[in-house]
Amino acid sequence: MHDAAFAADPQQVYDRLRAHGPAGPVELAPGVEATLVVGHETALRVLQNSTLFARDARRWKALNEGRIPLDHPVLPMMAYRPNCLFTDGAVHLRLRKAVTDSLARLNITRIRRDVEPIADYLIDQFSERGRADLLNDYAKLLPLLLFNKLFGCPADIGDTLTGAMSAIFDGKDALRANEELTSCLMELIALKRRRPGDDVTSWLIQHPAGLTDEELKDQLVMLMGAGVEPERNLIGNALLLLLSPDASGRDSGMLIEEAIDHVLWNQTPIANYATHYPVQDVDLGGVVAEAGTPVVISFAAANTDPALAEARRTHSKGAHLAWGAGPHACPAKDPATVIAVTAIEKLLNALPDLTLAVPARELQWRPGPFHRALAALPVAFSPTPATHIASALQGRTAPAAAEQPLPAAAPVGAVRQEPARKKGFWSSFLDIFRV
């Protein structure tokens, strides 16, 4: 499940496994074996039975025995953290209550209000070019910047957070990126303990559950991870559907909400995840999953189970598993939907003649066992003047290197000045909105 062939056509793997039963053996990554659940009924059985199927990755036998190296690229997604994803029982209930209560304080009006200026800012970066990669120029950056806003990040912490999360998702020096992520989140928590604000970090700190700094850090990691990668893929996959010149796309009058629902059924943004560890050997329709081995739910395969043919035909929202099920079901499906709808609305309204720059069949899907994600989404459109947001940015930008005068020779014995740190997207965004 980690090569280009799987990325190009994961359904053929799901169908091959399903021909032998509701679950089967897979290799998630080199040397990482698991049982993948592809049947809808069996997936619900696992997701809803937390007594038999634990989420605590400290039960992972191969990792405990040293058969999975500690720098393996799947570990940021699979290794234990004391957060809602990897805990069970009373601990899970306590942590989840803190998260759900904090998220409940984000109303839909506020979310739209926070998304819209970020969308405008990102569109301004490429609107005058007449071309863009909507994955890397828009869908990837929008949720990263939005979470900086929701977490109440100041400029420098937000820049570090954005870069570290991007590196983790892209598999670039994951160990160093994880260290940077931990450091900047602990700095953020210390700041919010001193000066709380109207943000998710402060609400988690103030919650009666009394989370420790370590627990706070790992809830923030979970929220960022569960919000950024799925949101990027939901926006990107829905845009691909809307821009595809066939009966299912924008030309047919498909609404944005309909496109998102279609993606949740057919191009599930997080395709395979929710790793469980059986507390004892268990038979999954003829395949025995041994105690302490990963059992991964294929949300994508469960959604294409022939048993759901009627629900798929009517696009029944309650039947698909894109949001999970059971005690670990996603608590933020409504905010996630609003974010995607708002981001797509802003883009299509700003650039109404958007078209794919290459045929849809030539687009590449990003390899990886967990996601259904485009590598890029190149588009073309009529160049559009940037708004006042970009004008403000241009007014604050230093002249290009070629236009700057050469520095004078430094006097002997002078202290060498370090070059100014290059600003990231978040600090540049904040600069504009301080105007």
C-alpha positions in Angstrom: 0.0 0.0 0.0 3.0 2.3 -0.3 3.9 2.2 -4.0 2.8 4.2 -7.0 0.5 1.4 -8.3 -1.5 1.6 -5.1 -1.7 5.4 -5.3 -2.9 5.2 -8.9 -5.6 2.6 -8.3 -6.2 1.6 -4.6 -9.6 0.2 -5.5 -8.0 -2.8 -7.2 -6.3 -3.7 -3.9 -9.5 -3.3 -2.0 -11.4 -5.5 -4.5 -8.7 -8.2 -4.4 -8.9 -8.4 -0.6 -12.7 -8.3 -0.6 -12.8 -11.3 -2.9 -11.3 -13.4 -0.1 -13.3 -11.9 2.8 -14.0 -8.7 4.8 -10.3 -8.3 5.9 -6.9 -9.3 4.7 -3.1 -8.9 5.2 -1.3 -5.9 3.7 2.0 -4.1 3.9 1.4 -0.5 4.9 5.0 0.5 4.4 8.2 -1.4 4.0 8.4 -3.9 6.9 5.1 -2.7 8.4 2.4 -5.5 8.2 -1.2 -5.0 9.2 -4.7 -6.4 8.6 -6.8 -4.2 6.5 -10.6 -4.2 7.1 -12.5 -3.7 3.8 -16.0 -4.8 4.7 -18.4 -2.2 6.0 -20.1 -4.5 8.6 -16.7 -5.7 9.9 -15.4 -2.2 10.0 -18.3 -1.1 12.2 -17.7 -4.2 14.4 -14.1 -3.1 15.0 -14.8 0.7 15.4 -17.6 0.1 17.9 -16.0 -2.5 20.1 -13.3 -0.7 22.1 -13.1 -3.6 24.6 -11.8 -6.1 22.1 -10.1 -3.6 19.8 -7.9 -1.1 21.6 -6.4 2.1 20.1 -3.4 2.3 22.4 -0.4 1.8 20.1 1.8 0.8 23.0 0.3 -2.7 22.4 2.0 -2.8 19.0 4.0 -6.0 19.3 6.4 -5.5 16.3 7.3 -2.0 17.6 7.9 -3.2 21.1 10.1 -6.0 19.9 12.3 -3.6 17.9 11.1 -4.9 14.4 10.0 -1.4 13.5 12.8 1.2 13.6 12.1 4.3 15.7 12.8 6.5 12.7 10.3 4.7 10.4 8.2 7.3 8.5 4.9 5.7 9.5 5.5 6.3 13.2 4.3 10.0 13.3 0.9 8.5 12.1 0.9 5.3 14.2 3.0 5.7 17.3 1.3 6.3 20.7 0.6 9.8 21.9 -1.5 10.6 25.0 -4.4 12.0 22.9 -7.9 11.1 21.9 -6.7 8.9 19.0 -4.5 6.6 20.9 -6.2 6.2 24.3 -9.1 4.0 25.6 -11.6 3.9 28.4 -11.7 6.6 31.1 -8.5 8.3 29.8 -10.0 8.6 26.3 -13.3 10.0 27.7 -11.6 12.6 29.7 -9.4 13.8 26.8 -12.2 13.7 24.3 -14.5 15.7 26.6 -11.9 18.5 26.7 -11.5 18.5 22.9 -15.3 18.3 22.1 -16.2 21.0 24.6 -13.5 23.3 23.2 -14.5 22.7 19.6 -18.1 23.3 20.5 -17.1 26.9 21.2 -16.3 27.4 17.5 -19.5 28.5 15.9 -20.1 28.2 12.2 -20.1 32.0 11.7 -16.7 32.4 13.3 -15.2 29.6 11.2 -16.4 31.2 8.0 -15.2 34.6 9.2 -11.7 33.1 9.8 -11.5 31.1 6.6 -12.5 34.0 4.2 -9.6 36.4 4.7 -7.1 33.4 4.6 -8.7 32.3 1.3 -8.4 35.8 -0.1 -4.8 36.1 1.0 -3.8 32.8 -0.7 -5.7 33.6 -3.9 -4.0 36.9 -4.1 -0.6 35.1 -4.2 -1.4 33.6 -7.6 -4.4 35.4 -9.1 -2.3 37.6 -11.4 -0.3 34.7 -12.8 -3.2 33.0 -14.5 -2.0 29.6 -13.3 -1.6 27.8 -10.0 -1.3 24.5 -8.3 -4.4 24.4 -6.2 -3.0 21.7 -4.0 0.2 23.3 -2.9 -0.8 26.9 -3.4 -4.2 26.7 -1.7 -5.7 23.5 -0.3 -2.5 22.6 1.6 -1.9 26.1 3.1 -5.4 27.1 3.9 -6.0 24.6 6.8 -2.5 25.2 8.1 -3.0 28.9 8.4 -6.5 28.5 9.7 -5.3 26.3 12.6 -2.7 28.9 13.4 -5.7 31.3 13.8 -7.8 28.8 15.8 -4.9 28.0 18.1 -4.1 31.7 18.7 -0.5 31.4 17.3 1.7 34.5 17.2 3.8 35.0 14.1 7.0 33.1 14.9 5.2 30.1 16.5 2.8 30.0 13.6 5.6 29.9 11.0 7.3 27.1 12.8 4.1 25.2 13.2 3.2 25.5 9.5 6.6 24.3 8.4 6.8 21.4 10.8 3.4 20.0 10.0 4.1 20.3 6.3 7.3 18.3 6.7 5.6 15.6 8.8 2.8 15.1 6.2 5.3 15.1 3.3 7.6 12.6 5.1 10.6 15.0 5.1 13.0 14.5 8.1 10.0 13.5 10.3 12.1 13.2 13.4 13.5 16.8 13.2 10.0 18.1 12.2 8.4 16.4 15.2 11.0 18.0 17.5 10.3 21.4 16.0 6.5 20.8 16.3 6.9 19.7 20.0 9.0 22.7 20.8 6.8 25.3 19.2 3.6 23.9 20.7 5.1 23.8 24.2 6.1 27.5 23.7 2.5 28.2 22.6 1.0 26.5 25.7 3.3 28.4 28.0 2.3 31.6 26.3 -1.4 30.9 26.6 -1.1 29.9 30.3 0.3 33.4 30.9 -2.0 35.2 28.5 -5.1 33.3 27.6 -7.1 34.4 24.5 -10.2 33.5 22.6 -8.8 30.4 21.0 -8.8 26.6 21.2 -5.4 26.4 23.0 -6.7 28.6 25.8 -10.0 26.8 26.0 -8.2 23.5 26.4 -6.0 24.9 29.1 -9.1 26.3 31.0 -11.1 23.0 30.7 -12.1 21.3 34.0 -10.3 18.2 32.8 -7.1 19.9 33.9 -4.8 18.7 31.1 -1.1 18.7 31.6 1.2 20.5 29.2 2.2 17.1 27.6 -1.5 16.2 27.2 -2.3 19.7 25.8 0.5 19.4 23.3 -0.7 16.1 22.1 -4.3 17.2 21.8 -3.1 20.1 19.6 -1.0 17.7 17.5 -4.1 15.5 17.1 -6.3 18.4 16.2 -3.8 19.7 13.7 -3.1 16.3 12.1 -6.8 15.3 12.0 -7.7 18.7 10.5 -5.0 19.6 8.1 -4.4 16.5 6.0 -8.0 15.4 5.6 -9.1 19.0 4.9 -6.5 19.5 2.2 -7.6 16.3 0.5 -11.3 17.1 0.9 -10.8 20.5 -0.7 -8.5 19.2 -3.4 -10.5 16.1 -4.4 -13.8 18.2 -4.5 -12.1 20.8 -6.7 -11.0 18.1 -9.0 -14.5 16.7 -9.3 -16.0 20.2 -9.9 -13.4 21.1 -12.5 -13.5 17.8 -14.4 -15.2 18.3 -17.7 -17.7 15.5 -17.5 -21.2 14.9 -16.4 -20.3 14.9 -12.7 -18.5 18.2 -12.6 -19.4 21.9 -12.4 -21.0 21.9 -16.0 -23.7 19.6 -14.7 -24.7 22.2 -12.0 -23.3 20.1 -9.1 -23.4 22.1 -5.9 -20.2 22.3 -3.8 -22.0 20.4 -0.9 -22.8 17.6 -3.4 -19.2 17.5 -4.6 -18.0 17.2 -1.0 -20.4 14.4 -0.3 -19.4 12.6 -3.5 -15.8 12.8 -2.4 -16.5 11.5 1.1 -18.1 8.4 -0.5 -15.8 7.9 -3.5 -12.4 9.6 -2.9 -12.3 9.4 0.9 -9.7 11.9 2.0 -8.3 9.7 4.8 -8.7 6.3 3.1 -7.1 3.9 5.6 -6.5 4.7 9.3 -8.1 4.2 12.8 -5.4 1.6 13.7 -6.6 -0.8 16.4 -4.7 -3.5 18.3 -6.8 -6.6 19.3 -6.4 -7.5 23.0 -6.6 -11.2 21.9 -6.4 -13.1 18.7 -9.6 -12.5 16.8 -11.2 -13.9 13.6 -12.2 -11.3 11.1 -14.2 -13.3 8.6 -11.6 -16.0 8.1 -8.4 -14.0 8.7 -7.0 -14.1 12.2 -5.7 -10.8 13.5 -3.2 -11.7 16.3 -3.2 -9.8 19.6 -1.0 -6.7 19.4 -0.9 -6.4 15.6 -2.3 -3.4 13.7 -5.8 -3.7 12.4 -6.4 -0.8 10.0 -9.9 0.4 8.9 -10.2 1.1 5.2 -12.9 3.8 5.2 -12.5 3.9 1.4 -13.0 0.2 0.9 -15.9 0.1 3.4 -17.6 2.9 1.5 -17.4 0.8 -1.8 -18.7 -2.4 -0.2 -21.4 -3.9 -2.5 -23.6 -4.2 0.6 -23.9 -0.4 0.5 -25.0 -0.2 -3.2 -28.4 1.4 -2.4 -26.9 3.9 0.2 -24.2 4.8 -2.4 -26.8 5.4 -5.1 -28.8 7.8 -2.9 -25.6 9.2 -1.3 -27.0 8.6 2.1 -24.9 10.8 4.4 -25.3 8.5 7.4 -24.0 5.4 5.8 -20.4 6.2 4.7 -17.5 5.9 7.1 -15.4 8.9 6.1 -16.0 10.4 9.5 -15.4 7.1 11.3 -17.8 5.6 13.8 -18.0 4.5 17.4 -16.3 6.3 20.4 -13.5 7.7 18.2 -15.7 9.1 15.5 -14.6 12.5 14.2 -16.0 15.3 16.5 -15.5 18.0 13.9 -17.4 17.0 10.8 -19.5 20.1 10.7 -16.6 22.6 11.0 -14.6 20.5 8.5 -17.5 20.7 6.0 -17.9 24.4 6.5 -14.2 25.0 6.0 -14.2 23.1 2.7 -17.4 24.7 1.4 -16.1 28.2 2.2 -12.7 27.6 0.7 -14.1 26.3 -2.5 -16.8 29.1 -2.8 -14.2 31.8 -2.3 -11.9 30.3 -5.0 -14.7 29.7 -7.6 -16.1 33.2 -7.0 -12.7 34.8 -7.4 -11.6 32.8 -10.4 -14.9 31.8 -12.2 -13.2 30.5 -15.4 -10.9 28.0 -13.6 -10.0 25.0 -15.7 -7.7 22.0 -15.3 -4.3 22.7 -16.9 -3.9 19.0 -17.8 -6.4 16.2 -18.5 -7.7 14.7 -15.2 -6.4 11.2 -16.2 -2.8 12.6 -16.2 -2.9 13.9 -12.6 -0.7 12.0 -10.1 -1.9 10.7 -6.7 0.5 11.0 -3.8 1.8 7.6 -2.6 1.0 6.6 0.9 -1.1 4.0 2.7 -3.3 6.4 4.7 -4.6 9.1 2.4 -6.3 9.6 -1.0 -4.5 12.7 -2.0 -3.5 14.4 -5.3 0.2 15.3 -5.6 -0.7 18.5 -7.5 -3.8 20.1 -9.1 -2.5 22.5 -11.8 -5.1 24.9 -13.2 -5.3 27.8 -15.6 -7.6 30.9 -15.5 -7.8 34.5 -16.7 -5.3 36.6 -14.7 -7.1 38.7 -12.1 -5.8 41.8 -10.3 -4.9 41.1 -6.7 -7.1 42.6 -4.1 -6.2 45.2 -1.5 -4.8 42.4 0.6 -2.1 41.7 -1.9 -1.5 45.4 -2.3 -0.8 45.8 1.4 1.6 42.8 1.2 3.4 44.3 -1.7 3.7 47.6 0.1 5.5 45.8 3.0 7.7 43.6 0.9 11.4 44.4 0.7 12.8 45.0 -2.8 14.0 42.0 -4.7 17.6 41.0 -4.3 18.5 42.1 -7.8 17.1 45.6 -7.0 18.9 46.0 -3.6 22.1 48.0 -3.4 25.2 46.1 -2.6 26.1 46.3 1.1 29.1 48.5 1.9 32.2 46.8 3.3 32.0 46.3 7.0 34.5 48.2 9.2 37.3 46.1 10.6 36.2 44.5 13.9 32.5 45.2 13.3 30.0 42.6 14.6 28.5 40.6 11.7 24.8 41.0 11.5 22.8 37.9 10.9 20.4 38.2 7.9 16.8 38.8 8.8 14.8 35.6 9.1 12.6 35.0 6.1 9.0 35.4 7.0 6.6 32.5 6.5 3.0 32.6 5.3 1.5 33.1 8.7 3.6 36.1 9.8 3.1 37.6 6.3 -0.7 37.1 6.7 -0.6 38.7 10.2 1.3 41.7 8.8 -1.5 42.4 6.3 -4.2 42.1 8.9 -2.5 44.5 11.2 -3.0 47.2 8.6 
